[in-house]
Amino acid sequence: MGGARSRGVRTVAGVMLAGLLAAACADGDVRPQAAATGAPPRTGELTWGTCPEPSEAEAQVWGAAEHRPAYARHAARLRCGTLTVPADWTAPQGRRLELAVALLPSTGDGPAEPLALNPGGPGVSGRLMPIGIASGGARALLDRYDLVGLDVRGTGRSGPATCPAAESLDAGPQPAAPTHRTARAYWNRLARAHATCAEADPARLASLTTTNAAHDLDALRRALRAPRLHYYGVSWGTSLGATYRTLFPTHSGRTLLESVVSPDPDLRGLLDGVTRAREQRFEHFTAWLAARSDRYGLGTTADEVRTRLLALRERLTTRPLRTSDSTYGRVETDQYLDAEPADRAGAGAALSSLARGRAPAGDGDGKPRTAAPPLVAPFAGTALLCSQVTHAASFTEQWSAYGERRTAYPVLGATRPMFPGSGEVPGTSTCAGLPAPERPPVEPGRAGGPLLLVAHRDEVITPLPWARAMRARTGGTLLVVGDGEHGGMAGGGCAGRVVGFFAGAEGAAAEGGVCKP
């Protein structure tokens, strides 16, 4: 469940840009306060200090490559600090954690309230998200809000939780579909790795929950002396936002949740929903190809295209096309069949070439586009996700559900679902070997403060039906963006709707319920 960033960030930022933020923090319009000295900080205390130098990946993801002048300007004004919170909010006098916070002050003339941002993951570092938002299409948010980024507990610079044994685990070359034996072997290896890390510090692992993260948000609100906290969360950040609104309804301000995760925590249902959305996207792709039969020559009806593509996949599964530098078999064909709407032309051209026995030409062949390097803490992300889902601990159940998906969704049901809870091997789960949460996840409910739910019509990581299900539980308004992106609304053609909602223009945000970017 990826994060929100400007579209088009595809190249790696230079090393010089990686040091830009640290240099800028030294001479900004708003100078950081000196770090406190003497006694250790108290629980709930926010201590300001010097902004640390960002990594190359941080600089790239949050705008250095695409919006360099704006990135430098906003980085110069950033304030950085640490927030001290309990490791376990049910035992506030016990072990403590320090969370990394960054605040980009409003440029408006009037008083400003805090708008907290979270890019999802779970586990993505969100500390510098204010710079990314302020450098893109939603920059006008700074007219009335202080933009606040936080590295959620266990991620980024907030005491990153790691599990080297699990993070270095190699699933090995994947066949067209795993066998029960290979899937079980991978599950067992992952479970042993997770068990080893859990035994090393069980209290630390138990603290990595969405509920604790929501309490951290309210501690941040109190430390900023704000009567309410406004919030913009993407992907897993929507689970965090819905949990916060439910637990702290009187302190919840305006909330925008984009690319909404299902309110139903059942992992089996989540993986089914993602696979169903991918299957539907393939059916739309076949209709798209049929409407362009003169160009691609794959059939004049959707059924004809579908039949020909599945026959092509079977042929390449048994007799892959090999060239001097590439092999095109089942895995590559599935990538083309699973093309995003923005990649249809390239995928169609690749499939057309393969149908004629030729290798796809050029780089624009429909394979997944290169994305910016992730800012994810894998083990923390796994722990946060697995604290929020149920029915994840049994291999037998996951394998059985996988078999049912293969039957129900014959095109893409055998491939790995595009959701973090799925293991590297289809039929397994990233939650293998992790202990069940001590407390169930918070059931999303209705709360105070205006709520806007945003879904992207053709996306498959958090499908549109999930946003509708969340709206049934939480109320609010649903806005559908007419594309297949996962997040990214604040950096695209619908950024004005983000600004309008946080400016109080309910009618502008909800008009027609659709935005065409």
ZAFIKE-617019 format. One line per 10 residues: number of its first residue (from 1); their letters; for each residue x, y, z of C-alpha. Coordinates in nm, 2 decimals. Layout:
NUM	A	X Y Z; ...
//
This chain:
1	MGGARSRGVR	0.00 0.00 0.00; 0.21 0.26 -0.14; 0.25 0.63 -0.06; 0.15 0.96 -0.22; 0.40 1.14 -0.42; 0.41 1.35 -0.74; 0.36 1.15 -1.05; 0.66 1.13 -1.29; 0.93 1.09 -1.03; 1.13 0.82 -1.21
11	TVAGVMLAGL	1.50 0.90 -1.19; 1.74 0.89 -0.90; 1.83 1.23 -0.75; 2.20 1.33 -0.75; 2.42 1.30 -0.44; 2.43 1.68 -0.42; 2.05 1.68 -0.37; 2.08 1.43 -0.09; 2.26 1.69 0.12; 2.02 1.98 0.02
21	LAAACADGDV	1.79 1.95 0.32; 2.06 1.95 0.58; 2.22 2.26 0.44; 1.89 2.44 0.39; 1.78 2.38 0.75; 2.07 2.58 0.88; 1.96 2.92 0.73; 1.58 2.89 0.70; 1.31 3.15 0.75; 1.21 2.96 1.06
31	RPQAAATGAP	1.51 2.84 1.26; 1.48 2.51 1.46; 1.49 2.55 1.83; 1.79 2.41 2.01; 1.76 2.06 2.14; 1.68 2.03 2.51; 1.96 1.94 2.74; 1.97 1.80 3.09; 1.69 1.56 3.20; 1.56 1.32 2.94
41	PRTGELTWGT	1.23 1.43 2.77; 0.90 1.35 2.94; 0.63 1.14 2.78; 0.44 1.36 2.53; 0.72 1.62 2.50; 0.82 1.75 2.16; 1.18 1.85 2.15; 1.30 2.06 1.85; 1.65 2.02 1.71; 1.86 2.02 1.39
51	CPEPSEAEAQ	1.71 1.86 1.08; 1.91 1.55 0.99; 2.05 1.51 0.64; 1.81 1.31 0.42; 1.90 1.00 0.23; 1.92 1.01 -0.15; 1.60 0.82 -0.16; 1.42 1.06 0.07; 1.54 1.36 -0.14; 1.41 1.19 -0.46
61	VWGAAEHRPA	1.08 1.07 -0.33; 0.98 1.40 -0.17; 1.05 1.63 -0.47; 1.42 1.70 -0.51; 1.44 1.56 -0.86; 1.11 1.69 -0.99; 1.06 2.02 -0.80; 1.42 2.12 -0.71; 1.36 2.49 -0.65; 1.05 2.44 -0.45
71	YARHAARLRC	1.21 2.15 -0.26; 1.50 2.37 -0.16; 1.28 2.66 -0.06; 1.06 2.45 0.17; 1.35 2.25 0.31; 1.50 2.58 0.43; 1.19 2.64 0.65; 1.15 2.29 0.79; 1.15 2.24 1.16; 1.26 1.90 1.29
81	GTLTVPADWT	1.22 1.73 1.63; 1.14 1.42 1.83; 0.82 1.33 2.02; 0.85 1.11 2.32; 0.57 0.85 2.36; 0.51 0.53 2.55; 0.60 0.21 2.37; 0.26 0.07 2.50; -0.02 0.32 2.55; -0.19 0.09 2.80
91	APQGRRLELA	0.13 0.12 3.02; 0.22 0.48 2.98; 0.48 0.48 3.26; 0.68 0.20 3.10; 0.93 0.19 2.81; 0.94 0.50 2.59; 1.01 0.57 2.22; 1.13 0.88 2.04; 0.95 0.95 1.71; 1.09 1.18 1.44
101	VALLPSTGDG	0.87 1.48 1.35; 0.91 1.75 1.09; 0.69 2.06 1.06; 0.66 2.29 0.76; 0.51 2.62 0.89; 0.22 2.78 0.71; 0.30 3.08 0.49; -0.04 3.24 0.55; -0.11 3.55 0.75; -0.36 3.41 0.99
111	PAEPLALNPG	-0.34 3.15 1.26; -0.26 2.80 1.13; -0.37 2.46 1.25; -0.17 2.13 1.21; -0.24 1.90 0.91; -0.07 1.57 0.97; 0.03 1.36 0.67; 0.09 0.99 0.62; 0.20 0.82 0.30; 0.11 0.46 0.39
121	GPGVSGRLMP	0.31 0.15 0.33; 0.26 0.05 0.60; 0.61 0.14 0.71; 0.69 0.43 0.47; 0.89 0.72 0.62; 0.66 1.02 0.62; 0.87 1.27 0.79; 0.95 1.47 0.48; 0.61 1.43 0.32; 0.53 1.80 0.40
131	IGIASGGARA	0.80 1.91 0.15; 0.65 1.67 -0.12; 0.30 1.81 -0.07; 0.41 2.17 -0.06; 0.62 2.13 -0.38; 0.34 1.99 -0.59; -0.02 2.07 -0.69; -0.16 2.10 -0.34; 0.10 2.37 -0.24; -0.19 2.61 -0.14
141	LLDRYDLVGL	-0.24 2.40 0.17; 0.04 2.60 0.32; -0.18 2.91 0.31; -0.37 2.80 0.61; -0.20 2.49 0.76; 0.12 2.38 0.92; 0.21 2.06 0.74; 0.33 1.79 0.98; 0.52 1.47 0.89; 0.59 1.19 1.13
151	DVRGTGRSGP	0.79 0.87 1.09; 0.55 0.62 1.25; 0.69 0.41 1.53; 0.94 0.15 1.40; 0.99 0.33 1.07; 1.23 0.59 0.92; 1.41 0.77 1.21; 1.16 0.66 1.47; 1.36 0.36 1.60; 1.33 0.15 1.29
161	ATCPAAESLD	1.24 -0.21 1.37; 1.43 -0.47 1.16; 1.43 -0.84 1.12; 1.74 -0.93 0.91; 1.66 -1.30 0.89; 1.32 -1.22 0.73; 1.43 -0.93 0.52; 1.72 -1.13 0.36; 1.50 -1.43 0.29; 1.51 -1.52 -0.08
171	AGPQPAAPTH	1.20 -1.69 -0.22; 1.41 -1.81 -0.51; 1.31 -1.85 -0.87; 0.93 -1.87 -0.90; 0.76 -2.13 -1.12; 0.44 -2.05 -1.31; 0.25 -2.15 -0.99; 0.39 -2.28 -0.66; 0.32 -2.63 -0.54; 0.20 -2.70 -0.19
181	RTARAYWNRL	0.54 -2.83 -0.10; 0.73 -2.52 -0.22; 0.48 -2.28 -0.06; 0.49 -2.46 0.27; 0.87 -2.46 0.27; 0.88 -2.08 0.22; 0.61 -2.03 0.49; 0.81 -2.24 0.74; 1.14 -2.05 0.67; 0.96 -1.71 0.70
191	ARAHATCAEA	0.78 -1.82 1.02; 1.11 -1.93 1.18; 1.28 -1.59 1.09; 0.98 -1.40 1.23; 0.98 -1.61 1.55; 1.35 -1.55 1.60; 1.30 -1.17 1.58; 0.99 -1.18 1.79; 1.17 -1.37 2.07; 1.45 -1.11 2.07
201	DPARLASLTT	1.22 -0.83 2.18; 0.85 -0.94 2.21; 0.75 -0.61 2.38; 0.89 -0.41 2.09; 0.70 -0.62 1.83; 0.38 -0.60 2.03; 0.41 -0.22 2.04; 0.39 -0.19 1.66; 0.02 -0.16 1.61; -0.21 0.08 1.43
211	TNAAHDLDAL	-0.39 0.16 1.76; -0.06 0.27 1.92; 0.02 0.48 1.62; -0.31 0.65 1.64; -0.24 0.73 2.01; 0.09 0.87 1.89; -0.09 1.11 1.66; -0.30 1.24 1.94; 0.02 1.29 2.15; 0.15 1.49 1.86
221	RRALRAPRLH	-0.17 1.70 1.86; -0.13 1.77 2.23; 0.24 1.85 2.20; 0.15 2.11 1.93; -0.11 2.25 2.16; -0.38 2.21 1.90; -0.75 2.16 1.99; -0.79 1.93 1.68; -0.57 1.75 1.43; -0.65 1.76 1.06
231	YYGVSWGTSL	-0.52 1.46 0.86; -0.44 1.34 0.51; -0.35 0.97 0.48; -0.29 0.75 0.18; -0.32 0.37 0.15; -0.24 0.22 0.50; -0.25 0.58 0.62; -0.63 0.55 0.57; -0.64 0.28 0.83; -0.44 0.50 1.06
241	GATYRTLFPT	-0.67 0.79 1.00; -0.99 0.60 1.04; -0.85 0.45 1.37; -0.76 0.80 1.49; -1.10 0.94 1.41; -1.27 0.66 1.59; -1.05 0.68 1.91; -1.04 1.06 1.93; -1.36 1.19 1.77; -1.37 1.52 1.95
251	HSGRTLLESV	-1.01 1.60 1.84; -1.05 1.49 1.48; -1.05 1.78 1.23; -1.09 1.77 0.85; -0.98 1.42 0.73; -0.90 1.31 0.37; -0.84 0.94 0.32; -0.71 0.84 -0.03; -0.68 0.49 -0.18; -0.88 0.35 0.11
261	VSPDPDLRGL	-0.80 0.02 0.27; -1.10 -0.20 0.34; -1.25 -0.17 0.69; -1.28 -0.55 0.70; -0.96 -0.68 0.86; -0.99 -1.03 0.72; -0.67 -1.10 0.52; -0.83 -1.36 0.30; -1.10 -1.12 0.20; -0.84 -0.85 0.13
271	LDGVTRAREQ	-0.64 -1.07 -0.10; -0.96 -1.19 -0.27; -1.07 -0.83 -0.33; -0.73 -0.73 -0.49; -0.73 -1.03 -0.72; -1.09 -0.97 -0.82; -1.00 -0.61 -0.91; -0.70 -0.72 -1.12; -0.92 -0.97 -1.31; -1.17 -0.70 -1.38
281	RFEHFTAWLA	-0.89 -0.47 -1.50; -0.78 -0.75 -1.74; -1.13 -0.77 -1.89; -1.13 -0.40 -1.95; -0.79 -0.44 -2.12; -0.93 -0.70 -2.36; -1.21 -0.47 -2.46; -0.96 -0.19 -2.51; -0.74 -0.41 -2.73; -1.05 -0.53 -2.93
291	ARSDRYGLGT	-1.14 -0.17 -3.00; -0.79 -0.12 -3.15; -0.77 -0.45 -3.34; -0.63 -0.27 -3.65; -0.33 -0.17 -3.44; -0.27 -0.48 -3.23; -0.43 -0.76 -3.43; -0.53 -0.96 -3.13; -0.90 -0.99 -3.20; -1.21 -0.78 -3.28
301	TADEVRTRLL	-1.41 -0.87 -2.97; -1.31 -0.89 -2.60; -1.38 -1.26 -2.59; -1.16 -1.32 -2.90; -0.88 -1.12 -2.75; -0.91 -1.30 -2.42; -0.90 -1.65 -2.58; -0.60 -1.56 -2.79; -0.40 -1.40 -2.50; -0.46 -1.70 -2.27
311	ALRERLTTRP	-0.35 -1.94 -2.55; -0.04 -1.72 -2.59; 0.04 -1.75 -2.22; 0.00 -2.13 -2.23; 0.24 -2.15 -2.53; 0.50 -1.93 -2.36; 0.46 -2.12 -2.04; 0.57 -2.45 -2.21; 0.79 -2.30 -2.48; 0.93 -1.96 -2.36
321	LRTSDSTYGR	1.07 -1.72 -2.63; 1.44 -1.68 -2.57; 1.66 -1.41 -2.71; 2.02 -1.33 -2.66; 1.95 -1.11 -2.35; 1.59 -1.20 -2.24; 1.34 -1.48 -2.18; 0.97 -1.43 -2.23; 0.77 -1.70 -2.05; 0.47 -1.72 -1.80
331	VETDQYLDAE	0.60 -1.46 -1.56; 0.66 -1.20 -1.83; 0.33 -1.27 -2.00; 0.14 -1.22 -1.67; 0.31 -0.88 -1.63; 0.17 -0.77 -1.97; -0.18 -0.92 -1.90; -0.18 -0.73 -1.56; -0.09 -0.39 -1.72; -0.21 -0.07 -1.56
341	PADRAGAGAA	-0.43 0.15 -1.77; -0.14 0.40 -1.83; 0.07 0.11 -1.96; -0.19 -0.05 -2.20; -0.03 0.08 -2.52; 0.31 -0.07 -2.43; 0.16 -0.39 -2.30; -0.05 -0.43 -2.61; 0.24 -0.38 -2.84; 0.45 -0.64 -2.64
351	LSSLARGRAP	0.17 -0.90 -2.65; 0.11 -0.83 -3.02; 0.49 -0.90 -3.09; 0.48 -1.21 -2.88; 0.18 -1.34 -3.06; 0.38 -1.32 -3.38; 0.67 -1.50 -3.22; 0.88 -1.19 -3.18; 1.04 -1.03 -2.88; 0.89 -0.69 -2.77
361	AGDGDGKPRT	1.09 -0.39 -2.90; 1.23 -0.10 -2.70; 1.19 -0.01 -2.34; 0.83 0.08 -2.35; 0.72 -0.28 -2.36; 0.45 -0.26 -2.09; 0.65 -0.40 -1.80; 0.61 -0.23 -1.47; 0.76 0.11 -1.46; 1.06 0.19 -1.25
371	AAPPLVAPFA	0.95 0.36 -0.94; 1.14 0.58 -0.69; 1.34 0.38 -0.43; 1.11 0.28 -0.14; 1.14 0.44 0.20; 0.99 0.13 0.37; 1.10 -0.04 0.70; 0.99 -0.39 0.59; 0.96 -0.56 0.93; 0.78 -0.26 1.09
381	GTALLCSQVT	0.55 -0.25 0.80; 0.47 -0.62 0.83; 0.41 -0.59 1.21; 0.18 -0.28 1.16; -0.02 -0.46 0.89; -0.04 -0.79 1.07; -0.17 -0.61 1.39; -0.46 -0.49 1.17; -0.57 -0.82 1.00; -0.72 -1.15 1.10
391	HAASFTEQWS	-0.70 -1.51 0.97; -0.33 -1.46 0.88; -0.16 -1.72 1.09; -0.26 -2.05 0.93; -0.08 -2.18 0.62; -0.36 -2.42 0.56; -0.61 -2.15 0.54; -0.40 -1.92 0.32; -0.32 -2.21 0.08; -0.68 -2.31 0.06
401	AYGERRTAYP	-0.78 -1.95 -0.02; -0.52 -1.94 -0.29; -0.66 -2.25 -0.45; -1.01 -2.09 -0.45; -0.87 -1.77 -0.61; -0.70 -1.97 -0.89; -1.04 -2.12 -0.97; -1.25 -1.81 -0.94; -1.00 -1.58 -1.12; -0.84 -1.80 -1.40
411	VLGATRPMFP	-0.64 -1.52 -1.56; -0.45 -1.37 -1.26; -0.56 -1.58 -0.96; -0.24 -1.79 -0.96; -0.01 -1.48 -0.93; 0.08 -1.30 -0.62; -0.19 -1.06 -0.50; -0.08 -0.69 -0.51; -0.12 -0.64 -0.13; 0.14 -0.63 0.14
421	GSGEVPGTST	-0.02 -0.91 0.34; 0.06 -1.16 0.06; 0.39 -1.35 0.09; 0.66 -1.35 -0.18; 0.52 -1.69 -0.28; 0.15 -1.70 -0.37; -0.05 -1.89 -0.12; 0.16 -1.76 0.18; 0.14 -1.46 0.40; 0.39 -1.20 0.52
431	CAGLPAPERP	0.24 -1.26 0.87; 0.37 -1.61 0.89; 0.51 -1.68 1.24; 0.41 -1.36 1.40; 0.21 -1.38 1.72; -0.16 -1.28 1.71; -0.22 -0.93 1.83; -0.30 -0.90 2.20; -0.60 -0.67 2.12; -0.82 -0.67 1.81
441	PVEPGRAGGP	-0.80 -0.38 1.57; -1.03 -0.08 1.62; -1.35 -0.10 1.43; -1.39 0.22 1.22; -1.68 0.43 1.32; -1.84 0.76 1.27; -1.67 1.06 1.43; -1.66 1.44 1.43; -1.50 1.65 1.16; -1.56 1.65 0.78
451	LLLVAHRDEV	-1.44 1.33 0.60; -1.36 1.29 0.23; -1.28 0.94 0.10; -1.10 0.93 -0.23; -1.08 0.62 -0.46; -0.91 0.58 -0.79; -1.15 0.41 -1.03; -0.93 0.15 -1.19; -0.66 0.09 -0.92; -0.61 -0.26 -0.78
461	ITPLPWARAM	-0.40 -0.22 -0.47; -0.69 -0.06 -0.28; -0.99 -0.12 -0.50; -1.29 0.12 -0.53; -1.53 -0.12 -0.34; -1.31 -0.08 -0.03; -1.37 0.29 -0.02; -1.75 0.23 -0.05; -1.73 -0.02 0.24; -1.54 0.23 0.45
471	RARTGGTLLV	-1.79 0.50 0.37; -2.08 0.27 0.49; -1.90 0.25 0.83; -1.77 0.60 0.87; -1.99 0.83 0.67; -1.84 1.12 0.48; -1.82 1.19 0.11; -1.68 0.97 -0.16; -1.48 1.12 -0.45; -1.37 0.89 -0.74
481	VGDGEHGGMA	-1.06 0.99 -0.94; -1.09 0.87 -1.30; -0.76 0.69 -1.33; -0.57 0.38 -1.21; -0.32 0.54 -0.98; -0.26 0.43 -0.62; -0.25 0.76 -0.43; -0.09 1.07 -0.59; -0.40 1.29 -0.60; -0.22 1.58 -0.44
491	GGGCAGRVVG	0.04 1.58 -0.72; -0.19 1.53 -1.01; -0.47 1.70 -1.20; -0.72 1.66 -0.91; -0.49 1.84 -0.65; -0.74 2.13 -0.64; -0.99 1.90 -0.48; -0.75 1.83 -0.20; -0.70 2.20 -0.15; -1.07 2.28 -0.18
501	FFAGAEGAAA	-1.16 2.02 0.08; -0.91 2.14 0.34; -1.02 2.50 0.27; -1.38 2.41 0.37; -1.53 2.39 0.02; -1.73 2.08 0.06; -1.93 2.14 -0.25; -1.62 2.17 -0.47; -1.47 1.86 -0.33; -1.77 1.64 -0.37
511	EGGVCKP	-1.93 1.79 -0.69; -2.05 1.50 -0.91; -1.85 1.26 -0.70; -1.59 1.23 -0.98; -1.27 1.40 -1.08; -1.11 1.36 -1.42; -0.73 1.43 -1.38
//
